[in-house]
């Protein structure tokens, strides 16, 4: 199981004070030494964390492959083509969201996605589509010619948090998931079964499968145990732990979780 470390939240800390520290670039060597397999960054249209200069420097200097997440807006695709990361993961974006809230509406964006993928392939960049775990989205991803899909694991993570964390007793409680424990357990198993079945289906179709969103030290092992998921992209939980343990140990701890 490969681990992509998303370092966006280092830039979130920097942008909170609008200064030059901490610098996401400083994380590259630590990630490599700790055994990360990939660096993931999201260059958002609103530049709320990673900036153009960050993306340029990280992609040009990283000794690990870089997975650049971006929207399918043409100007973002132009930037991706000029930077030439190892992979581009196309993701949905809403200006008002705190974090990406779901997968691409693949079937509703066929033309725009097709144009973006063709252009990225012309620049010899492999493409992943960040999708909800549905057969419809997998089929569309295959038809569009993406090499990878990345399953949005937010639904699984939300159910897990309502079951085992203190989310239900805070202002962040998810109202539609304020359900009896037995119902939540059933939903959790349903999410895992769906991810298991669909990762196998995608693999059989020739797609490489990654997963990410909301994964942390408590909930990641069940996802890591799913056959045919080759890679996990994890950011917020690793960077949050690193505040207390240091980045190297936070990555090593996550590696232990996914290799059990």
N, C-alpha and C positions, 0 to 999 in steps of 0.2 A: 504494500500500500504506500503510495507516494503522498508526501505532504507538501502542499503549496502554502507558504506563509504570506498572508495578506498584511502588508505593512502600512495600509492607509491610516490606521489609527495613531501611528506615530505623527503623521502629518496633522491629524485632528488636534493633537496636543499642541503642536506648534502654532496652528492657525488660531487656537483659542486666545493666544496672546499676540498674534501677528508679528512674531519675531522669527529668528532663524534657528531656533533650538526647541525641541530635538530635531535633528536632520534625518529623514528616512534613509538617506544614503549610508549613514553610519551602521545601519542594521545589516547591510549585505554580507559583510564578512562573518558576523556573528551567526546569521542564518545558515551560512555554508558550514561553518565549524560545528554547529549543533545538529547537522544532518538533514536540514530542509532540502527538498528536491527541487523547489521552484519558488520564485518570488512572484506574488500576485499584487497588482495595483489597479485601482479604478480611477481613471481620469474622467471625472464627471464634467458635464457641460457647465455647471455653475462653479467649478473649481473650488469646492468647499474644503477639500483637503489636499490631495495630490495636485501639484501645479505642473505646467508644461515643462519647466526646467527640471523638476523632480523626475518626471517620466523619461526625459531625454537622458539624464545622467544615470538613472538606474538601469535603463536598457543598455546603454553603451558600456557601463562599468561592471555590471553584475556578472559573476562567474557562474551563476545558476541561470537556467532558462527563465525568462520573464513572461508571465501571462498578463496581458493588458486587457482589462475590462473597459468597455466603452459602449455608448449608445450607438444606434445605427444611423444617427444624423450624419449627412454627408461630410460635413467639416471634421467631425470626429474620425471618420474613416480615413480622410486625407491625412490627418495627423498620425494615425496608426500606421498607415502605409509609409510615411516618411521616417518613422521611428524604427520600423521593422523588428518588433518583438518576436519571440519564438512563437507565441500564439496570441490571438485576439479572441476574447470571449465577449460576445455581443449580449448586452443586458438591457432591460427596460429601465427607464429613468422617469421620475416625476420630481419636479423641483420641490414640492412640498413634503416629500417623504423624508424620514430620518435615515432609513436604510432601504435597500431594494426589497420591495414588499411581495414580489412574486416573479414568476418566470415570464419570458417573452410570450406575447400573444402571436405565436408563430404563424398560424393560419390566417391571421388578419394583417400580416405584414409581409406577405410572400414577395411582392415586387421589390420593396425596399431591402429586404434581407437578401434577395437574389443579387441585386446590384452591389450591395456591400460585400458579399461573399466572393463574387467574381473579381472585384477590385482587389480584395485582400489576397486571393489566390494568385492574381497576376503579379503581386509583389512577393510571392513565395512565402506567405504567412498562413499557417494552419488556423482553422476557425473552430471555435466551440460556441454552442448556443446554450444560454442559461434558460432552462425551461422548467415548467411544472411537470411533475411525474405523471404524464398522460400518454397513452398510446398515440393519440392524434398528434401531439407535439413531437414525439419520436419519429413517426412516419414523415412528417413535414421536414424535420431536420435532415433525415436521410435523403429525401428528394432534393433538398436544397444544396446538398453536397458538403455539408459540414463534416469535419473529421471527428469532432467530439460533441458530446452533450454534457451539460452539468446540471444535475437535478437540484432544484431549489428545495432544501430540506426544512424550510421554515415551519410548515404545518406540523411535521414531526417534532421539531424543537419546541414549538409552542405547547403542544399537548404534554410533552415531557416536563416542561417548566411548571405547568399547572398541576401536574401530578406530584413532582418530587422537589420542586424549589418553593420559595415563599411567594411566588408571583401572585397567587390567588388572593393573598392577604394585603396586597399593595395597590397603589393607584394604577399600576401597570397591568392589573388583572385583565384577562381577555374575556369579555362578557359572554361571548358565544360559547366559551369553554368552561363556564362556571357550572359544571355538571357533576353528577355523582361519580365517585371514584371508579366504580365498575364500568361505567360508560366511557370514562377517559382511558382506562386500561384497554378497553376494546378498540377505541380509536387509535391508540398507540400501536397496537398490534396490526391494525388495518394499514396504517401508514408504512410500517416496516414490511409487511407483506407486499404492498403495492410497489415499494422501491425495489424489493428483491425480484419480483416477477418482471418488472419493466427494465431493470438493469440487464437481466438475462436476455430479454427480447432485443434490447438495443445492441448488445454484444453479438447476438446471432445475426443482426442486420449489418454488422461490420463497423458499428460506431464504438468509439472509446468513451468510457463513462466516468465522469467525475461527479462530485457532490459537494454542496456547501450551503451555508447560511444557518446561523443560529447554533452551530455545533460547538460544544465546549467539552471540558474534561469529564463532566458527568454523563453526557448523553452520546458521546462520539463512538463508543465501542460497538454498539449495536449496528451502527452504519458501517463502521470499518469491517465488520464481519460479513457484510453482504457480498456474495460472489459477484464478480464482474465489475464492481466499482473499483477503479484503478487508482483514483486520486481524490484527496480531500483538500479543499481550499478553505483555510481557517484563519481568521484575523483577530476579531475583537477580543475573544476570550484569551488568546495568547498574549496580546499586547496588554490586556488588563492584568493578567497574572504577572507579567514582566515588571510591572511597577513595584511589585513586592519581592520578586525572586531574581530579577534580572532576565534579560531576553534569552540568553543561552539556556538557562535552566527551564524557562517556560516552554521553549521548543522541545527540549529533551523530555520533559514531562508529557507533552502531547504525543511525541513519538512513542513513548511507552504505552500510552492509552490505545493508540491505533494498532500497535503491534502485538497486543495481548492475544 
